[in-house]
Amino acid sequence: MQEKTTTTNVFNEINDIGVIWVMDEAIKLGFYNGNPEWSNLGQGEPETGEMEGAPPRINHFTIEASDNKYGPLNGMLELRTAIAEHYNRLYRVDKTSKYTAENVSIAMGGRLALMRIYSTLSTIRLGYKIPEYPAYGDLIKTQQGRITPVCIPSLKENNYAITSSHFSNAIHELNLDAFLFSNPCNPTGHVIKDRELHNYVTIATEQNCTIIIDEVYSHFIYTDGKPADSPVSAAKYIEDVNVDPVVIVDALTKSFRYPGWRLAWVLGPTHLIEDLGKAGSIIDGGPSLPIQRAALQIFEPHHADQETQALRTVFSKKQNSILKSLREDGIICSNDANSTFYIWGDISQLPFPLNNSDTFFREALKCKVMVVPGHLFDILPQAEKHEMFFTNYVRFSFGPDEKNLIMGLQRISELIKSYR
């Protein structure tokens, strides 16, 4: 009689990614969310409480009777319209082509939005760079056989960014059909903006290479240590929203400081949005109606502008604090970090063995401080054994509130001093 297959043989083992692995390692040492004894300088979410200058946090909402039913796969019309108008107001006032609800697809979180996008891609060569958000690699691996990932080399002197001319050359040299990237970049804090971002959109359109841009940090923009006047989005440079091959992903998670709401959106040509809804019918069944209805007030113009201007003011101050502290500790921080709430720290000049990201991570955990080792942002290695990149980098987050941030920075300073 043939032996039955066990569950061990039936299911693949799933590994933790990025910050989730970091948190799991910290939990082994007593960390839990809200533990006042810990400083989470590895966290991938901004502080979510009341913030100076920001509108009051939304702490309750009403569920309509109709919200108990299934909703539209691409999201409710009211919210899709509000998001389209939000982008038109910020970026497309002088454009003839405007976004409408038909250009917006809503999903329960950024990774789900990306999964919908990946599921609609044909057999393509998808460009990416490193370092990048770890989840990209794991999501792309679920589409192996259709998507061929192609790494575009990046240089330290450019803060590991891909210039528009480099992007243009890569399309030809690597035969790219599409390019996925975060802008602003997690983890480096580099932001492609102004003329350079305009060039990206123009090149993508002229060379028929779709760009999939993760803009979840689009409002965390700073200039010379001060809050910038406005956010950054490729939406500003698109000529025809239904023709140009530009797909934008954003969410309430970062810039609006509601990660627990798990609400994201995709902007793109109407034909893509229609297909994303079809993909949603297979993958997830559509977004939550009560959460969508609650989100409508977030996109009221005055509310949205007050929130995002306040976060730039508060987070630029925190950025100045963390940069000053890390540099005094001997950690090299690029002058190019003008966005997000991360610092991509080069620890190569620290005393041995702290100049290795895994050692630094483990020693920081002993001090009840969490950081993220740089090699976790080396996504999609093409072989099991390969040169490990970014082993002398650490991603530091200034997402926590100022008190918790300062506590963590003080402990990092004490740790480094103990090895000198």
Secondary structure by P-SEA (a helix, b strand, c coil): ccccccccccccbbbbcaaaaaaaaaaaaccccccccccccccccccccccccccccccbbbbcccccccccccccaaaaaaaaaaaaaccccccccccccccbbbcccaaaaaaaaaaaccccbbbbbccccaaaaaaaaaacccbbbbbbbbbccccccccaaaaaaaaaaacccbbbbbcccccccccccaaaaaaaaaaaaaacbbbbcccccccccccccccccccccccccccccccccbbbbccccccccccccccccccccaaaaaaaaaaaacccccccaaaaaaaccccaaaaaaaaaaaaaaaaaaaaaaaaaaaaaacbbbbccccccccccccccccccccccaaaaaaaaaaacbbbbbcccccccccccccccccccbbbbbccccaaaaaaaaaaaaaaaaaac
